[in-house]
């Protein structure tokens, strides 16, 4: 029997049928769902679909409460995790697992991380816990605050990933790189990190830069400081190496652009075969504006999200930055009117040190990887303009190095 395709999985978990799935999962405990809506959609190409829902639920005693519930078609390592409900679709073509947040079957440290008393004891002061980001079965980031001030951040990952994550932070901070310090960690997959200092680069991009090249050079100078020990870490595949997966995800989100997505992937693949990627050097692996904090427009004060630090090509870090920044005007055109001019300056500076065709292709791959992320749950199609703009931006990157654009 043919497994359910990923577009079908997205439709199943975001459409009206999702209510039936939620009722079947929660009904085992005598709960009644009064209202539900899709809150977040996470699609990992070839690895399944996960969705977060907000629910208003009435228990068997008549009490009502708000709950956050997750469902996934991804393969799990522990199908016997507490609170996990397995539902086999009547067609036999897909299995869905459902759980109540924070009892993520792949993140055993998430319940204590979400508990203010537990985190207050770990930090040695009273703090409140606020969720920053959550990707079901993958990771969660939470802020520990004392009033308005962030005192620390908690990252929850799969337990097997923790030693590697802690090691990366300690390697960087030991070399004087301005990455968050590890304040506490737990073998179940929890690490407490010091907060970043400075202002996100995105804020400066919104205001405009007096000297875009100086800002670009400042970001490159931090990459130059990554220690040689990074070369001994596990290498993570670049976006260009996974461009076929991202083309598939883009086509799932925008079926009418499927041909364009496949064409972009093909052009990237051809460039990968013959364009110069440069030497293997220490790389950040996720180098974009949200992970770069500035003391001022010409000095980086903190870098975040070092999970992917490892050996790679400098051109991929630059492509990550350019690709992410290029979609900002599509995400919020009124907020980022200065970005096109900034990108022109950054492109000119970048190709002084890396091959233009390689950078164009890799920037296209990064941008293509962001198309599916524009999709928002629900019936509102307002996200489509953003997604279409991102797809066109990916094609335009290829034109930067003289490749024909469709």
C-alpha positions in Angstrom: 0.0 0.0 0.0 1.3 3.4 -1.0 2.3 5.5 2.1 0.4 8.8 2.4 2.3 11.6 0.6 3.5 14.6 2.6 1.0 17.0 1.0 -1.7 14.6 2.1 -0.2 14.5 5.6 -0.2 18.3 5.7 -3.9 18.3 4.7 -4.8 15.6 7.2 -3.2 17.4 10.2 -4.3 20.9 9.3 -7.7 20.2 7.8 -11.1 19.4 9.3 -10.1 15.8 9.8 -7.6 16.9 12.4 -10.5 17.4 14.8 -11.3 13.7 14.6 -7.7 12.8 15.3 -7.7 15.0 18.4 -11.0 13.7 19.6 -9.8 10.1 19.3 -6.6 10.8 21.2 -8.0 12.9 24.0 -11.3 10.9 24.2 -9.4 8.1 25.8 -9.2 10.1 29.0 -12.9 11.2 29.0 -12.0 14.7 27.8 -14.3 16.7 25.4 -12.8 19.2 23.0 -14.8 22.4 23.0 -12.7 24.3 20.4 -9.4 23.7 18.6 -7.3 25.4 16.0 -4.0 24.9 14.3 -1.2 26.9 15.9 1.9 25.9 14.1 2.9 23.6 11.2 6.3 22.0 10.9 7.2 20.1 7.7 10.6 18.4 7.5 11.0 17.1 4.0 11.1 13.3 3.9 10.9 13.2 7.7 7.2 13.8 8.4 4.8 16.5 9.4 4.2 17.9 12.9 1.4 20.3 14.0 0.7 22.1 17.2 -2.9 22.9 18.2 -4.4 25.1 20.8 -7.5 23.5 22.5 -10.2 24.4 24.9 -11.0 21.1 26.7 -13.6 20.0 29.3 -12.5 17.1 31.5 -14.8 14.4 32.8 -15.5 16.5 35.9 -16.8 19.4 33.8 -13.8 21.7 34.3 -12.5 23.6 31.3 -8.9 24.4 30.5 -6.7 25.5 27.6 -4.2 22.9 26.4 -1.5 22.7 23.8 -1.5 19.4 21.9 0.9 18.1 19.2 0.5 15.5 16.5 3.2 14.1 14.2 3.7 11.6 11.4 7.4 11.5 12.0 9.0 8.3 13.1 9.6 8.2 16.9 12.3 6.4 18.8 10.1 5.6 21.8 6.5 4.8 20.9 5.9 3.8 24.5 6.6 7.3 26.0 4.2 8.3 28.8 1.1 10.2 27.5 1.7 9.3 23.9 -1.3 8.1 21.9 -0.8 6.2 18.6 -3.5 6.4 16.0 -3.4 4.4 12.7 -5.3 6.1 9.9 -8.2 4.0 8.6 -6.5 3.9 5.2 -3.5 2.2 6.7 -1.3 4.6 4.9 0.0 6.7 7.9 0.3 6.6 11.6 -0.2 9.7 13.8 1.2 10.1 17.3 -0.5 12.7 19.6 0.6 14.1 23.0 -0.1 17.0 25.3 2.6 19.6 25.7 5.1 19.5 27.4 5.2 15.7 27.3 7.1 15.4 24.0 8.2 11.8 23.4 11.6 12.7 22.0 12.4 15.5 24.5 12.2 14.0 28.0 13.7 17.1 29.6 10.9 19.4 28.4 8.5 19.0 31.4 11.1 20.1 33.9 12.3 22.8 31.6 8.8 24.3 31.5 8.5 24.2 35.3 9.4 27.5 36.9 10.3 26.0 40.2 12.6 23.5 38.7 14.3 26.2 36.6 14.5 28.6 39.6 16.4 25.9 41.6 18.8 25.2 38.6 19.5 29.0 38.2 19.6 29.8 41.9 17.0 32.6 41.7 13.3 32.9 41.1 12.5 33.1 37.4 9.5 32.8 35.1 9.5 30.5 32.1 8.5 31.7 28.6 8.6 29.6 25.4 10.5 31.2 22.6 10.5 28.4 20.0 9.3 24.8 19.8 9.8 22.2 17.0 8.0 19.1 18.1 10.3 16.1 18.6 13.4 18.2 17.7 14.0 21.0 20.2 12.5 23.7 22.3 14.0 27.1 23.5 12.7 28.8 26.6 13.5 32.2 28.2 14.1 32.4 32.0 13.2 35.9 33.0 13.3 38.0 36.2 10.7 40.7 35.5 11.6 42.1 32.1 15.2 40.9 32.0 16.2 37.6 30.5 18.5 35.8 33.0 19.1 32.7 30.9 17.8 30.6 28.0 17.1 26.9 28.1 17.5 24.7 25.1 15.9 21.3 25.2 17.2 18.7 22.7 17.2 14.9 22.2 19.4 13.4 24.9 21.9 11.9 22.5 22.5 15.4 21.0 23.3 17.1 24.4 27.0 16.2 24.8 27.8 17.5 21.3 25.8 20.7 21.9 27.6 21.4 25.3 30.9 20.6 23.7 30.4 23.1 20.9 29.5 25.9 23.3 32.5 25.2 25.5 34.9 25.0 22.5 33.7 28.4 21.3 33.7 30.3 24.6 37.0 28.8 25.5 38.4 30.3 22.3 36.9 33.8 23.1 34.1 33.5 20.6 31.1 35.4 21.9 28.7 32.4 22.1 26.4 31.8 25.1 28.1 30.2 28.2 26.8 26.9 29.6 25.4 27.6 33.0 23.9 24.1 33.7 23.1 21.0 31.8 21.2 17.8 32.4 21.8 14.4 30.6 18.1 14.2 29.7 18.7 16.9 27.1 18.5 20.2 28.9 21.1 23.0 28.8 20.9 26.4 30.4 22.7 29.1 28.5 23.7 32.7 29.3 21.7 35.4 27.5 23.0 37.2 24.5 24.2 40.8 24.8 23.5 43.5 22.2 20.9 44.1 19.5 19.8 41.6 16.8 21.2 42.3 13.4 17.7 42.3 12.1 16.9 45.5 14.0 19.8 47.3 12.3 18.6 46.0 8.9 15.2 47.5 9.6 16.7 50.9 10.5 19.1 50.9 7.6 22.9 50.8 7.6 25.2 53.8 7.0 28.0 51.5 6.0 26.7 48.1 4.9 30.1 46.8 4.0 31.5 47.5 7.5 28.6 45.6 9.0 29.2 42.6 6.6 33.0 42.7 7.5 32.1 42.6 11.2 30.1 39.4 10.8 32.9 37.8 8.8 35.5 38.8 11.4 33.6 36.6 14.0 33.7 33.7 11.6 37.4 34.2 11.3 37.7 33.7 15.0 36.1 30.2 15.0 38.8 27.9 16.5 40.5 25.2 14.4 39.1 22.6 16.8 35.8 23.1 15.0 37.3 21.2 12.1 37.2 18.0 14.2 33.5 18.2 14.8 30.8 16.4 12.8 30.1 18.1 9.5 26.4 19.0 8.8 25.1 19.0 5.2 24.7 22.4 3.7 21.4 23.7 2.2 22.7 23.2 -1.3 23.4 19.6 -0.6 19.8 19.1 0.5 18.2 21.3 -2.2 16.1 18.5 -3.6 14.4 18.1 -0.2 13.7 21.8 0.0 12.4 21.8 -3.5 10.0 19.0 -2.5 8.9 21.0 0.6 8.4 24.2 -1.5 6.3 22.3 -4.1 4.2 20.9 -1.2 3.5 24.4 0.0 3.1 25.9 -3.5 2.0 23.2 -5.9 1.7 25.7 -8.7 5.5 26.5 -8.3 6.6 22.8 -8.3 8.3 23.1 -11.7 10.1 26.3 -10.7 11.3 24.6 -7.5 12.6 21.6 -9.4 14.4 23.9 -11.9 16.1 25.9 -9.1 17.2 22.6 -7.5 18.6 21.4 -10.8 20.5 24.7 -11.3 21.9 24.6 -7.8 23.0 21.0 -8.4 24.8 21.9 -11.6 26.6 24.7 -9.9 27.6 22.4 -7.1 29.3 20.2 -9.6 31.6 22.7 -11.1 31.7 26.0 -9.1 34.5 26.6 -6.6 33.3 26.2 -3.0 36.7 27.2 -1.6 38.6 25.5 1.2 37.1 23.6 4.2 37.2 26.0 7.2 35.4 26.3 10.6 31.8 27.4 9.9 28.8 28.4 12.0 26.3 26.4 10.0 23.3 28.6 10.6 24.6 32.1 10.1 21.7 34.6 9.6 20.4 37.8 11.1 18.5 36.3 14.0 21.6 34.5 15.3 23.9 37.6 15.2 23.7 40.3 17.9 25.5 43.6 17.5 27.1 46.0 20.0 26.8 48.6 17.2 26.6 48.3 13.4 30.3 47.5 13.1 30.8 45.1 16.1 29.3 41.7 16.8 28.5 41.1 20.5 27.0 37.6 20.6 26.3 34.7 18.3 23.5 32.2 18.9 22.4 28.7 17.8 25.8 27.0 17.5 24.3 23.5 17.1 25.6 23.2 13.5 29.1 24.6 14.1 31.6 22.4 12.2 33.8 22.1 9.1 32.4 23.5 5.9 32.8 26.2 3.3 32.7 29.9 4.2 30.5 30.4 1.1 27.8 28.5 2.8 27.8 30.7 5.9 27.6 33.8 3.6 24.9 32.2 1.5 22.9 31.5 4.7 23.1 35.2 5.7 22.3 36.5 2.2 19.4 34.1 1.6 17.7 34.7 4.9 18.1 38.5 4.6 16.7 38.4 1.1 13.3 37.1 2.2 12.8 39.8 4.9 11.1 42.3 2.5 8.6 39.6 1.6 8.0 38.7 5.2 7.5 42.4 6.3 7.9 44.8 3.4 7.2 47.9 5.5 9.8 46.9 8.1 12.7 46.2 5.7 12.7 48.7 2.9 16.5 49.1 3.1 17.3 45.4 2.6 17.7 45.4 -1.3 20.4 48.1 -1.2 22.1 46.4 1.7 22.1 43.1 -0.1 23.6 44.7 -3.2 26.5 46.0 -1.1 27.0 42.7 0.7 27.0 40.8 -2.6 29.7 43.0 -4.0 31.8 42.6 -0.9 31.2 38.8 -0.7 32.3 38.0 -4.2 35.7 39.6 -3.5 36.5 36.5 -1.5 34.2 33.7 -2.7 33.2 32.4 -6.2 30.1 34.3 -7.5 28.4 31.3 -9.1 28.9 29.2 -6.0 27.5 31.9 -3.8 24.5 32.6 -6.0 23.6 28.9 -6.2 24.0 28.4 -2.5 22.0 31.5 -1.7 19.3 30.2 -3.9 19.2 26.9 -2.1 19.0 28.7 1.3 16.1 30.9 0.0 14.3 27.9 -1.4 14.5 26.2 2.0 12.5 29.1 3.4 9.6 28.9 1.0 7.7 26.2 2.9 8.2 28.0 6.2 6.1 30.9 5.0 3.0 28.7 5.0 0.7 29.5 8.0 -2.0 27.2 9.3 -5.7 28.0 9.0 -7.8 29.1 6.1 -6.2 32.5 5.7 -4.1 32.5 2.5 -2.2 35.7 3.3 1.0 33.7 3.6 1.0 32.9 0.0 2.3 36.2 -1.2 5.2 35.9 1.1 5.9 32.3 -0.1 5.7 33.3 -3.7 8.1 36.1 -3.1 10.5 33.8 -1.5 10.3 31.4 -4.4 11.0 34.2 -6.9 13.8 35.4 -4.7 15.5 32.0 -4.9 15.3 32.2 -8.7 16.7 35.8 -8.7 19.8 34.6 -6.7 20.7 32.3 -9.6 20.5 35.4 -11.9 23.2 37.1 -9.8 25.8 35.0 -11.4 24.4 35.1 -14.9 22.3 32.0 -14.8 19.0 32.1 -16.7 16.0 32.8 -14.5 12.6 31.1 -14.9 
